[in-house]
Amino acid sequence: MIFRLFKMSGRASSRAPESTATPDGMRVYVIGDIHGRADLLDKLALQIEDDLKSAPPIVVAVFLGDYIDRGPQSKAVVDRLCRGAFPTPIVTLRGNHEQTMLDAFDDESVFASWRQFGGLETLMSYGVDVSQLMRGLGYDNARAQLLEKTPAAHRKFLEASSAAHELGDYFFCHAGVRPGVALARQADADLLWIRDEFLESPAFHGKIVVHGHTPVAAPDVRPNRINIDTGAYATGVLTCLVLEGRTRRIIST
């Protein structure tokens, strides 16, 4: 896995407020990219359950997407989340990998690229025979098997996932936002896929953007954004950012 490091350059077009906060009486658990590591999700859920002993009246967990691919237990992750089997109410956002799986339901040509960035592991977790796909063949057969073996509840869960969510002074999405575009006008493609234009921008986007998508060795806290993708599928470190009032802290596996 390649971790990304970025240097801030230039001045922000506008400044973030001196303090940012969640709504009064609310604690938010923000979970980074899981990528098929159901074992880490199980461990983190136990940690959060213990942490709830000190929780305020309102608690929610926001998942930043990329539940599937790369790791070996994608089906188990989706199954747990679509059942809401978590210590808190949850908000599930869509990552680019979920979008790719949704596209694959309708278009067999998607398998040509999907198989090269983690799709094989997801397909195997659903019981799809990938022997032909590994040779770049049998896309039509793989699609037919995926449609047959994916539970209806899983597809419904993926289709219902949102591209972004806002709470207080925070904006949550998978990949980031396009600088210079109002948060309410962001394109889904950018929210799921953007990288360098967002990561290299020092601009304040109206709210602090909390995201994943680009693996970093440790949570990356900037004046305008917070990245909590710590490459769980490869490192064993699944990161949760805990926001409460004006405080921030980290829970990780």
N, C-alpha and C positions, 0 to 999 in steps of 0.2 A: 504494500500500500504506500502511496506517495502522499505525505501530508503537506498542506500548503501553508506558506508563511507569507505575509503581506506587510509592506511598510506603508504607513500613512504618508501622503504627499499633498502639498497644497493646503488651502484653507477651505473649510466648509462654507457652503453658500449661506447657511444659517446655522445657528447654534442650538444644541439640545438644551432643554431646561436643566437647571442646576440639580434638580431632583426629579425622579420619575417614580410613579407609584401604581400599584394595582387599585381597584376600587376598594373602598373602606370595608373592612371585615372580611376580606377575601385572601385566600392563599392559592397560588397557582403553581402547579407542578408541570414543568415543560420538559418533555422527553425527546431526546434526539433520535437519530436514525438507528433503527433496530436491525434491519437487514437480516431477517431470518434467524435471529438469535433469541428464540423463545426462552432458553435457559436464563439468559441475562434479564429478560423482561420479567420472568418469575422472581428472580432475585431482587430486582429493583422494586417490584410490587410489595414484597415483604418489608423492604426498607421504608417505603412510603407509608405502609400500614403502621409501622412503629412510629414514624414521624408524626402521624396524625394525632397522637396523644396531646399535642400542644396546639392543635389547629383551631383557627377561628371558626365562626358559624358557617361560612361559605368556602367550599374547597372545590377545585376543578383541576383535572389533568389535561394538558394540551399536548397531543402527539404531533410531531412535525413532519410525519410522512416517511417514506421508504421503510415500510414494514417488511418488504419482501426482497428477494434476490440476494445473491452472494453467500449468505449463511444457509445452513441446512434445514431450518425449521420454519420456512415461510408460511406454510399452511397452518401450523400451530399458532403462529403469531396472529394471523388474520382471524383464525377461529376464536381466539381469546378476546380480541378487540371487538369483533362483530357481536359477541355475546355480552359485551360490557363487563366482562369478568375482571374488575379492577377495584381497588379499595376506594376510589372516588368516582364521581361522574366524569365522563371523558368527552373531549372534543378531538376528532380525528381529522387531520389535514391530509391532503393528497401530496405525495412526492412524485418525482418524475418516473420512478420505477412502477408505482401503481398505475400511472397514466399509460405507461408502455404495456402493462398487462391488459388494461382495458382496451387499448388499441388492438392488441393481439386477438382479442375475442372476435373482432370484426374483420381483421385483415391479416391473412397468413403471411404476407411479405414482411411484417414486423418481426417475425421470428429470425430473420437474417441478421438483424442487429441485436435483438434482445438476447440471443444465445451467447453473445460475446461480452455482455456486461452484467452477468448474474442470473439471466433467465433460466439457464439449465438447472440450477439449484432449486429454483421455485417450481419448475415443471416436475422435477423428480419428487419434490415433497408432496405434490398432488397425484403422484402415481403415473405420470406421463412417461412413456418410453422415449428416451432422448438419444437412442443409439444412432438414428439417422441424422438427427439435428447436429450431432457432434461432427458430422462430416459435411454439414451444410446442405442436407437433403431432407425431404419429407415434411416440408412446412405445412402442407395441407393436412397431413395425418396428425401432426402435432396439434394443430388448431382444433381438429375434430376431437381429439382426446381431451384437450383442455376444456372444451365446452362440456363434454360429457362428465368430467371428473370434478369440476369446480362446483361446490355446493351453491345453490341459488342464493343463500344468505350471504355468502362471501362476495359474490358479484354485486349484490345489492349494496353491501357495505362499501365496496370500492367506489361504486357509482355515486353513493351519497356523500362521500368525503368532500370537504371544502378546500378551496385553494388558499384561504387566509382566514384569520380570526383576530379580533381586537379586544383587548381588555385594558381599561385605564389608559396609561401612557405607553402601552406596548402593542406592537403589531407582530403577529405570528404568521410565518409562512415557511415553506420548505427551503427554497433556494435563496430568496432575496427579492429585491424590488429594483425597478429601473429608476435610476436617479433622474430627478427633474419631472417625474410623473406623479401626480397626486395619488395617495394610497387608494382612494376610491376608484381610480381609473387604471389601476395596474392590470396588465394582461395576464391571463392564467399561464401562458407559456413562460413568461418571465418569472412569475412566482414559483414555478416548478423547475425551471432550467437555468436561469441566469447565473453567471459566475463572475468573471473578471470585472465587468462594468460596475457591478455592485460592490464587490469585495474591495476594489481599489479606490472607491469613491469615499472622500471624507465628508460628503454632504449629509446634513441632518434631513431625514425624510418625513418629518412631522411627528413621528413616534419612534421609539427605540425598536428596531427590527430584530426579532429573535428568530434564528434560522438554523438549518443544518446544511446538508447537501455536499459541502466541501470538508473533508476530514482534516482535523487539526489535532496536534499532539495533546493539547489541553484546551479547555474552554477559552475562547478568544473574546474578550470583553473590550469593545471599542466605545467611543463616545456616541456613535450612531447605530451600533448593532452589536449583537452577541451571537456567536457561533458555538453551538454545543454538539456538533457532530464529531465525536472522538473515535470514529472508525470501529464501532463495536464489533462488527463481524470478524475483524482481524485482530483487534487489541484485547477484546474481552472487557472493554471499558464502555459501558452504556451510561451516558450522562443525563442527569436531571437537574435543571435549573429551578430553584424554588424562589418564587417572588411573593412577597407579602408586604403590603404598604410600600415603604421606601427601601426595604431590605432585599438583599440577594444572597443566596448561598447555593452550594452545590452538594448534591447527593450522587454518588456514582458506584457502580459495581466494582 
